[in-house]
Amino acid sequence: MSVAAYCVFCYRKIGTSGPATKKHLPWNDIRKIAKVTGSLIIGGFVFITYEVLSLNKLLQIDTQALHQEKLKSYVYVRTASLRPSEYQGFTYKARKEIHKAVRRILETEAKIFRRPFNDYQYVTAAQTCDQRTAIGLARSKDVDLRFFLPPPPLPKIKTDYPIEDELRLLLVSLPQTGLDPCVQYFTSLALRESSQTLAAQRGGLWCFGGNGLPYCETLGKIPSETVELFCLQALVQHSKISSHCDKIEAKGGLQLLQRIYQLRKDSAKIQRNIIRIIGNMALDERLHSSIVRAGWVSVLAEVMKSPHIIQSSHASRALANLDRDMVKEKYPDGVYVLHPQYRSSQPVRADILFVHGLLGAAFKTWRQQDIDRRLDRKASEGEEDYTQCWPKTWLASDCPSLRIISVEYDTHLSDWKAKCPVEAQRESIAFRSSELLDKLKAAGIGDRPLVWVSHSMGGLLVKKMLVDASKNPEMDKIVNNTRGIVFYSVPHHGSQLAEYSINARYLLFPSVEVKELSKDSPALKELNDDFLSFAKDKKFSVLSFAETLPTHIGSMIKLHVVPVESAEIGIGDLIPVDVNHLNICKPKKKDAFLYQRTLKFIQDVLAQEL
């Protein structure tokens, strides 16, 4: 009998055999049972396997499950229910103690025993893990992936539909009325492109719609991967709506996504969008069992080990949303924990929050400085061959007791690049502030001392969020716990980028974000005045860096995006640095001035917490 089976037996004897049993078994005996379970393992009886049937009479086995598994070499034993309604009383305490002991043993046994397990023992361990144990292991650093069962075999497709049509059918089954304009846009775009596959195969034109002028390409055939990506981007938007997540699960979406994930191992973008969907669905605890049954824990555990920070961070977010035992916060779409990504016994003392600017992203903005990337089409579309993200590597190493979070939101230099035709206020700093504040509250921002780190327009967004939070009693913890702010080339008084875009309308249709950056903008002045009026009273520590070198805009134009005078906020220290706008937040080496000065600032303002 396995450890989990033994624990189930103990639980049933304790928690389900009636009032008389409960009366005569003191609480201390529960702890003894957990200790005995552990001592069996530590004593060398790592797993008493299912072949030992002498205790069969003591174990209630689901015969239907046995029948279903008769052709396989292992058996699943149904564990006790873990429904939220049972999270109370003696029964829950007993189960919690037993599960805690099993998790502790499984997480450490690979280190305790000098001789390695064989594959059979790992398979047996994987079979005995319940949902919570598997999630806990997946979030344990250096865990052996053999502790996880592979995703269950997927049923053969009964139709002749290609994968992209399966995705299209899933999208069609989701609610199409009363949607956010962005969800409507992505859904209609995905369905239109999918329906044009046949026309493209006949040599027709493949046309993209957008906010600007549509353009067409003559293709012999639309690549299946591109159509799938359109559909997955639409599903990402749907997965932000709780009721739509229920529909996705009910229509077999978790299994379909698993099939696509396994087929598209050569496409980082497709896999990343799929894990993003899983992370969004994991926000709803009702779907956790379905996500685990579909085999996603083993996939996420593997991706957590990826050397590519974007992939691993998406997996980390999904697992954190699944781990309700150890993580009280929830991480909405676009909020990523860079550290700690694994379970840790070290308490988190404070939070560091990174907010990017125009055309930035949660990971690429904060990479180490490598090549001189230009503000052109190639850079804006995003490249995946980035150097390491210094907040995750250097800062996490120097300040291990910090929780480091990076947020991501869509920004556009031009309406031609806009991803969905939403109303103007949605792309404004005011709308971004409201949207991000709600997400940050869910992630627990404000519960601990906090330092903000921002680049370019991200600094304006930070100021707006703090101003808005100061006027909202539900958000005042964010203001009261703010200890310091770092501004990297933030255009407090406007940017020449806005003037450039207005003077070159034949090249750029200025987006809302760029218009808000106009030099000497009344809105920017009002924002800065509102911020300074209470920042001085709160005695925020502020550190500002200013660029002194021009930045390439496209292939022909060089522009000083944020002049030194615009980077001066009127409070704290201002330090000019001989770098351009893109590299002001990308130190070359760990001993570089940009990083060391930032590190010292963080350590100084958090001295009491660290």
C-alpha positions, 0 to 999 in steps of 0.5 A: 500500500502506498503512502497516499493510500495509507494516509487515505486509510488513516483519514477514513478511519479518523474522519469518516467512521462516525462520532464515536471514533472522533471522540476517542481519538485525541488531536495529538494522535493525528500528528503521530499518524503523520509522523509514523507515515514519515518514519516509514519512508525515512526508515527505508520503506520508501513506498510499500507498493500496490503489489503488497496486498496483505492490507487490501481489506483495510483499503477501499478501492474504487473497482470502476477505476481498477477496471478502467486501468486494468491494461496499465501497470499502475492503479489510481486510488481515489483520495479524500475530497478536498472541496472548499466546503470541507475546509473546516473542523476536525476532518480538515485538520486531520487531512491537512496534517497528513497531506503536510507530512506527505508533501514534506517527505516527497519534497525532500526525499531526493536529497535525503537518500544518497542512492537515486530512485529508480524509475519504478519508484518515481512512477509509484511516487507520481501515482500517489501524489494528490493534486496539492502535492503535485502542485507543491512539487512543481513549485519546488526548486530542483525537483526531479521531473520524474515525480510527475505523471506525463499528460494523459493520452489524448483521445483520437480526433474523431473528425477530419478537422485540422487543429486550426478548425478545432480552435475555430469551433471552440471560439464559435462555441463561446459567448459572442455578445456583450464582449469587451471590444478587444475580445470581439476584435480578436475573436472576429479576426481569428474566425475571419482568418480561419475561414479564409484558409480555403480561399488562400489555398486557391491563391486568393489574398490574405488580408489583415484588418486593423486600426490603420490601413489594411494590407494584403499578402498573396500567399499560396496557403496561410500557414497553419501556425499563423492561424492557430496563433490568431485563434490562441490570441482570441482565446487569451482574451476570452480566458480573462472572463471567468464565465468564458473559462467555464465554457472553455473547460466544458468544451474540452478546451484544456485537452485541445490546448494540450494537443496543440502544445505537444504538436507545436513544441517548435513554436515558443509563441504558440506555447507561451499563449497556451500557458498564458491561457492556463494561467488565466483559467487558474485564477478560478479555483473551481477549474483547478481539478480540471487543469490538473486532470488534463496533465498541465502540472507536469507541463508547467513543472517542465517549463519552469526549468526553461532557460528562457525567462519569458516561458518560465515566468508564464509557467511560474504565474500559472503554478502560483495561481494553482498553489492555494496552499502557499500563495494567498495572492492571485496574479492576473494576466500581465502580472509576473513574479520574477522572484521568488518563483519557487516555494521558499521558507524565507519570508518576503519582507518587501515588494519591488514593482517594475513598470515598463514604458512605450513598446516595452514589456515585462521582460525585455525592458529589463534585460541587460544591455546587449546590442543597440536595438533601435525603435523600429519595426523589428524591435517593436514586434519583439525579439526573443533572443534577449539577454538575462533579465537583471531584476530576476538574476542580479537583484534577486541574488542581492536581495533574496527576501524581496518579491520582485514583480514585473507588469505588462500592458499593451502600448503603441507608438502608432495607431497602425500598430494598435492590436484592437480598435478600442475607444481612446480612453482605454489607451489613456494613462488614466485607464491604464492606471485603473486597470493596473491598480485592480490587478496589483491589489489582487496580487497583494501589492500594498500589503508590504513595503514597496519600491517602484521602478519605472521606465519612460511612460511607465513612470507617468503611469506610476505617478497616476496610480499613486495619485489615484490610490491616494483618493481611494480608501480601498487602495490607500495601503499602496500609497502608505507602504510606498517607500521609494520610486526609481524613474529611468528617463521619465518624461515628466514634462513631455517628450520630443517623441510626441512632436516627432510623431505629430510632425511626421503624420505621413509616417506615424499616426500618433496614438493616445499614449504618444499624444499624452507625452506632448511637451509642456502638456497641461495634463502632464503638468497637472499630474506632476503637481498632484503627485508632488503635493502628497509625495513630499508629505509622504516623504517618498524617496525618489531617484531619477536617471536621465539619458544624455545620448540620442536614440535611433527612431527607425533607420534614419532619425536620431532623437533625444527622447527625454531631455534632462530637463524633462526627466527632472521631477522636482524631488529627490536626486537626478543623475544624468547617464551617458546612454540612450533612452532604450539603454537607460534601464539596461545596465551592461554588467552587475558592477555597472553604475546604473545597477549599483546605484539602483541597488543601493537606493533599494537597500537604503529605503528598505533598510529596516525591512531587509 
